[in-house]
Amino acid sequence: MPRVISTKERFRLFINYFSEHMPVAETELHYNDPYQLMVAVILSAQCTDKRVNMITPAFFQRFPDAGSLAKAMQNDVFDLIKSCSYPNNKTKNLIGMAQTLTADFGGVMPSDIELLQKMPGVGRKTANVVASVAFNKPAMAVDTHVFRVAARIGLTRNAKTPLATELQLVKYIPEALIPNAHHWLILHGRYVCQARKPKCSECGLQEFCRYYHNLGKQK
């Protein structure tokens, strides 16, 4: 009979494992400043980071800052991003984001999550990513990987929404580690704990993963 693991201990084991095996965890999106990161994150919605990184070099050459993007014609933006998902909607959001950033913030990306969400196309997840990655704020962005992996491991319970997942995670993860933990969950979900065929045999979290434990009970 396996021992019962409390939520607090499960988080401790999770943090210890990744602190040892992935001490440096960073976004795979390529960017040089907060503006470029914001563009990349908007483009990354339901699109792979690899695809975004193929699009952004030409995009940033044409629109190096918010001021130039704010004045862009929709066709010019669309032509540069049409190989990503939902290019029409993202074109409008990118131009709208740049116009608001220029008009309301003087072209300087705010670090506050609430202010970030005042820009078109910037929801809580995108705001959290920019706050965390660009400004090292203790913000936990919950994408599909984070939502899935946190539930499978057992870090979250009955979290039906991204916000519920976010609140449960930040309750137990020390603030200083939240930016890293965000990427631990994303990268683990991208390469190991994949949606359709999780690579449980390669995973180092077997000892305390609720999903793996339940697989054993089913067998």
N, C-alpha and C positions, 0 to 999 in steps of 0.2 A: 504494500500500500504506500504510494508516494506521499511524502509529507505535504501538508497544506502550506502554501506560500501566501503570506499576507500581501496586500497591495503595496505597502511601504517597502517590504523586502523585495518584491518583484521590481520595483523601480530602482532599488539599490543595486540589484544584480544587473539590470539593464544598463545603468550608468557605468558600473564597474567594467562590464564587458566592452562597451564601446570606447570608454576612456583608454583602455589598454589596446584594443585592436584597431580603433579608428580615431586616434587623438586629434587628427586634423580632418575636419569634415567641412567641405565648402560646396557652394553651388557649382553646377557644371555649366551654367550660362556664362558666356564671355561678356565682360563689361569693363569699363574704365572709370565710370563715375555714376552717381545716383540716377542721373537722367538715362544713361544707357541701360542701367539695370532695370529701371521702370519700363522702358520700351521692350526689353527682352522678356520680362515677366508677363506683360500684357500679351505678347506674341505667344508665350508658352502655354497659354490656356488650351487644354486638349490638343497639344502639339508637343512633339519631343524636343528636348533641349538640343539634340543634335541638329534637327531641322532649323531651329531658331538660330543656332550658331552659324549656319550656312547663309542665313538671310541677313543677319545684322551687319556684317562688314560693309556691304554695299549701301545698306540703309544709313549707317552712321557717316559714311563718306558723303552721302547726299544731304543728310539732315544731322549735322554734328551736335546740335543743341536744340533746346526747346524753342528758341526764337525762330529758327529756320523751319522747324516742323510745324509751328503754329501758323505759318503763312503758306503751308503746302497745299497743293491741289489734291483732291482725293484720288484722281487717276494716277498721279505720280507716286503716292504712297502705296496704292493698291498694286501697281506694277511691281513694286519691290517686295511685297509680302504675299503675293498671290499663291505661292507654293505652300503656305501654312494653312491651317484650318480656319474657317470663318473669316476670310480676309476682308469682306465687306464691313462686317461689324467692327473688326479690329482697326480698320482704316479710320473709321469714324471716332473710335475711342482714342486712338493715338493722337489724332489731330486735336480732339477735344481736350485730352490730357495736357498737351503742350500749350494750348491756348489758355487754359485755366492756370497752369503753372506759371506762364509768362505774365498774365494779367493780375493774378491774385497773390503770387509769391515771388515776383521779380525774377523768375527763372531759376530760383533756388529751391531744390527739392526739400520739402519739410520732412522732419523725422517723426513727427507726431502721427500716430495711427489715425486719429479722427480727422486731422487736416488732410492727410493723404487720401482719405475716402471722399473728399469733396471733389476730386477730379474724376471726369468721365472714365468709365471702364475700370475704376479702381475700387474693388470690393474689399472686404476684410482680409481675405487670404492674400491678395496682392499687396495690400498695405502692410500686412505683417511681414511678408517676404522682404519688402524694401526696408522697412524699419529694422529688421533683424540683420539682413545681409549688409546693407549699406551703412547702417548706423550702430550695429551691434546692440540693438535694444532687445530686451527679454520678451520678444514676441514670437508666439508659436503659430506659424502658418499651417493650416490643415488642408492638404490636397488629398487626392484619392489614395496616394501611397501612405501618407501619415494616418489617415482615417482607417485604412485596412490593417496596417501593420500594428498600430496601437491596440486595436481590438483583438487581433489574433494573439498577440503576445499576452494580453490580459492586463495591459496598462490602463485600458478603459473598460467600463462595464455599462452596457445598455445606453451607450452614447449614440443617439439617433441622428445627430446633426454635427457638422464641422465645429460649430461653436461649443456644443457640449463636450466634444472631444478635446478641444483647445482648453477648456476650463478644467477638465480632469487632469490633463497633462501638466499644466502649469502649477497645479496644486502641489505636485510631488517633485517636480524637477527644480533644482536650485536655479535662481534667476541667471546666474553667470553661465550656466550650462544650456540654457534654453536655445540659443542660436545653434550650438553644436547638435543638440538633441533633435532639432528640426531636420537637420541634414542626415543624422544617423538613421532616422526613420525613413526618409525619402530614399536614400541610397540602398538601405536594406530592402526596401520594397521594390526598388528598380532592378536589383541584381540577384537577390536571394529569395525574399518572401513575395514572389511574383503572384499576380492575381489568379491566374488559371492553374499554374503548376508551380507551387512554392517548392523551393529546393531544400526541403527539410533535412535531407541527408548531409547537406553541406553547411547547415546552419549551426552556429555556435550558441544559440539560445535555447537549445532543446531542454536543458535542465529546468527552465522556468517558463517555457512557452505554453500557454493554455491550449492553443491550437494543436501543438504537437502532442501534448498529454492526452487530449481528447481523441486524436487519431489512434493512439495506443489503446485506449479503452474500446474503441470501435473494433479493433482487430482482436 
